[in-house]
Amino acid sequence: MTKGLFIIGTDTEVGKTVVAAGILYLLLKKGYRAAYFKPVASGTMMDGGRRMPADAAFVFAASGFREDVTVVTPFSFSPEVSPHLAARMTGRAIDREIILRALSALKDRYDVIVGEGAGGLLVPLNDEGWLQEKLIRDMGFSCLLVSRAGLGTINATLLTLRGARAAGLNVKGIVISGAGDSLIEQDNIAMIKKLSGIESIFVVPRISGLSPQTLQIGDLHDVFEKSISAEQIVSLVDDIG
């Protein structure tokens, strides 16, 4: 039975892709048959002479994972805009059945799938108001929420948790991404631990030398090895069929 954990975030550019890459690296290093899956992505880049979804390119570079990118990201758009707008601009509608077929292909070959969302939970995937939270629920993943450490994160984290739970999503853990040692960051972490009701909370410090735009992973491996274990991640995943 394949298990899955879907990386969601309080907002765009919060560190979801870095967390997905770090977690996948840990799982692969421990010998798990693990895969990355980002069903919808905006933004592409050239990598090795081919155009790829930028997030998948970074995850591949950081984790060592390799797979047919059209399966990993069945809907990839060059415009760096909300998925519904990117789909409208390019004339290619995001199709739920195509996404589920791609997921099924990965489930046939892997034991653990690390999924990643595009932006926040309430990002629309079409002009009719099909929201990302509904797709995640349909796929059956448990969720790992990525939050910032700085000012405003308490409200953003708790609101996202409330919305996820209202949508029927099972948030199993929180990653505080890019944390420093300032008083406000440390107090934010303490308050999120106190108020969220989530037992599994991981703090990932800032990663030196990191540049996803140029596929520079910096100290990502070392930081994740010190912050989270593969066993902790596996304890959070649910069966997805």
N, C-alpha and C positions, 0 to 999 in steps of 0.2 A: 504494500500500500504506500503510495507516494504521499509525502508530507510537504506542507508549504507554509512559508512565513512571508507576509507581504509588508514591505517597508512603506509606511505612510509618513507624512510630514505635516507640521503645523502650517507650512507655506512652501512656496517654491524657493529653490536655492538654500534650503536649510541643511543640506548635507545628506540627503537620502541616498544619492548614488555612491558617495564615499562609504557610507555605512553598508550598503549592499555589497560593494566591492570587498570591504574588510571582512564581512561575515562569510562571503563566498570563499575568500582566501583561506579563512580558518577551517571551514568545512572540508575544502579540497585537501588541505595539508594533512588533515586527520584521516583522509581516505574515504570520506563520504562521496557517493555519486551525487553531486550537487550541481544545479544549473541556475542560471540567471534568466529572469523573464520580466521584460518591461513591455506590456502589450501596446502602449501608446507612448510615443516620444516626439518632442519637438526639438529641432536643432540637430544638424549633422556636421560631420567633419571628414576630411580626407585622412585615411590611415592606410599606409602601405599601398598607395595607388588606387584605393577604392573608397567610395563615399559610404560612410556608416553613420548610424545614430550615434551622436556624441557620447551619450551615457553608456551605451553598450561598449563602445571603443575603450572608454576608461575602465570599465569593469573587466573587460578582457585583459587589458594591460596590467591591472593591479592584481588580479586573482589567478591568471593563467588559464582561465576557462576559455574554451573554444567551442563554437557551435554555429550552425547556419543562422546568420543574423536575421533572415526573414522569418525564422521561427521564434527567435528570441524576442524580436520586436516586429510583430506583423504590421503595425501601423507606425511608420516613421515619416516625419514631415520636416522639411528643411526650415520653414519659417519658425522662428523662436517665439511663438505666440501660444495662447491657449489652444488645446486640441480641437475644440469645436471650430475655432476660427481658422486654424491651419487646415483642417479638413475642407472647410468651405473655400479657402483660397486656392487649394490644389485640386479641388473637384473630386476628392476621394473620401467617401463617407466611411466612418469608423463602424465596422460591422461586428456585432457581438459574436456571431457564429464563427467568423474567421478567427477571432481571438480564442474562442473555446477549442477550436480545432488545433491551433498552435499549441495551446496548453496541453491538450491530449497527447500530442506528439512528444512533448517533453516528458510527460508522465510515463510514457512507454519506455523511456530510456534512463530516467533518473529517479533517485530515492527521495531527494530533498530539492525543492524549488524555492529560490529566493526571488520573490516578486518585488516590483517597485512601481509606485504610482507616478503620475505626471502632475506635479504640483500638489495642491491640497485635496482633501476629500470631496469638496463640493465643486471641483472643476467640472464643467460640462464637456461631454464628449460629442454632442451634436447640438444643433440649433433648437431641438425640441425639448431640451432639458434633461437628457439622459446623463446622470451624474456618475462620477467615478466611484463613489461609495456603493452604488448599485452593482457595478461590474465586479468590484471586490467581493461583495456578498455572494453574487452568483457563482464566482469561482471557488468559494469555500475556504479561503485562506484565513488563518489567524493573522494578527497584525502586530507589528513592532513600530511604535511611534517615535520619530526623530524630532527633537526639539532643539532650539538654540539655548545657550546658557545666559545670554545677556538680558538687558532690560526689556520687559514686555512678555517674557517667555512663560511666566506663571499663567497669565490670562490666556495666552494662545494655546498653551498645552492643555489646560483644563477645559477650554471651550472645544478643542478638537476631540478630546476624550469623550466629552458629553455628546457631541455630534456622532461620533463613531458608535457609541453604545446605543444611541437612539436609532441608528441605522441598522442595528443588529450585528455589528462587527465585534469580534472578540479581540480586544487589545491585550496582549499578553505581557508586553514590556515597553519600556521607554529608554531611548538612548539620548543622552544630553551630549550634543555634538559640539566640538570645538571649544571645550570649557577651559577657562583659565583659572587663576588663583585669586582674583579680586573678591572683595567682600560681597559685592552684589551678585556675582556669579555663584559663589558658594552658598549664599543665602537662598538664591533662586532654586538651586538643586535641593537644598534641605526642605524648602516649602513644597516643591513638587513631590518629593518623597512623602511628605506628611499629608498632602491634600488629595493626591491622585487616586489612592487606593490600589496602586500597582506595586506589587512586591519586587518584581524584577526591573531594576533601574540601573543602567550602566552609564558611566561617565567616560567619554572619549575626549582626551585633551586635544588641543590644537596640534596639527601635524605639520612639522617643518618640511619645507621643500615640496609641498603639495601644489600641483597645478593641473586640475582635470582638463583644462583647455588645451594643454600641450602634452597630456598623458604622462606627466611627471608624478610619480606616486610618493616621492619623498620617504618619510619614515612611517608610512602607513602600516606596513607589516609589523614593525616593532610595537607601534602604539596599540594596534588591535590585539596583538598577542598578550599585552600587559593589561588590557581593559576588559576583554570578554573571552570566554572559552567556547570552543565548538560544542562542548557538552551542555553548556548553559543555553546556547541557541537551540540545540536539538530538543531540549526540555520544553521549549515554547511552541514548537510547531504542531499543527493539527493535521490529521489525515485530510487529503483533498480528493480521495477516490482513486 
